Amino acid sequence: MKPYQLVLASQSPRRRELLGWIDVPFEIHPSDIKEVSRETKPVAFAEDLARLKGRDVWGISSFDNPFIVSSDTIVELDGKIFGKPKDKQEAREMLLELSNKWHQVVTSVFFKAQFDEGIKEHCFSVKTKVKFSEINDDIMEPYLRSGESLDKAGAYGIQGKGLVFVESIEGSYSNVVGFPLVEFLNELKTFLGLSGKDIQWRESFKC
């Protein structure tokens, strides 16, 4: 097979930055589909959206031998799924629900590529537990005024101002940011049929 063109099906600046750390050139081609799923379980919900995005870009992209990577991140508390808030009031309500509690961040990643034996797909998910401190008004109001909450699942980003109320974390930090890097590389090598210690995996992609 000729080398793949790595394509990130996301417009998230956080995913773009994290994927850039693997030192493989990639193109960005976000999906325009509505992020709506009939799934009600948190992992199934995130995986469904990741698949929908990836399959959408696979169908409309004109890249030569694309390797599609798409992703979706949600926040979950006691089975309730928190996506991106529609406005500042909904962001406040989400943060108050999460205040002084443990919750889970779930990121699902989807691959799609052509192999000698045909087109293959793969999807995996990573969970990270996050504990918030009590979010009082002296922290809440300046955070909401910053506008940072409006494009993030659960109304916060751990890599920004939202860090002021993150008390503890169990698991992958990059997963909470929106892209689990260590797990991504392990799953990528397996998907390509390589061993975990293979140092030549970058040769599968155009440089």
C-alpha positions, 0 to 999 in steps of 0.5 A: 500500500502507498502511504496514507494521508492522515486526515483529522475530521475535527476543527477542534484546536485542542485535537489539532495541537495534540495530534501534532505532537506525534510528528506526522503531517496531517490535513484537517477536514471537519465534518458538518453533520449534526452531533445527534445520536439515538444512543443513551449510554455514555460510551455508545453515545460518544462512539456513535458520534465519532463514527458519524463524523469519520464516515461523513468525512470519508464520504466527502473528502478527496484526499489520496489514500486517506486515513481518517481520524475522528473523535468525540468527547463527552462528560458523564455524571451518574449516567447523564451525558453533558455535551456542549452548552448552548448558552451561558445559563446552560453552562452555569447549570452544568457546572453547578451539577458537577460542582464538588463531585467526581465525574467521567470524561469519555473520549471516543476515537474512530479510524477508517482506512483502505487496506489491501484486503478492503476498507477497515474501521475501528473505534475505541474509547478512553475514560478519565475520572475528574473531581471538581472542587465546590464552584462558588460564585467568585470562581463561576462568574469570571469563568462564564464571562470569559466565554471559554465554557461554550465550546466544551463538553461539560462546559469546561476545559482542563487546559484553560481557565476551567483548571481552577475548579479541577481538584483531582484527576484519575487517568489520562490528562490528554483524554480530558483535553479531548484526545487520548494520545498514548491510547491513540498511538497504541490503537493506531499501531494495532490497526496498522498491524504493527507491534507496539514496539515498532518504531517504523509506524510513521512510514505508513504515512506521507511525510 
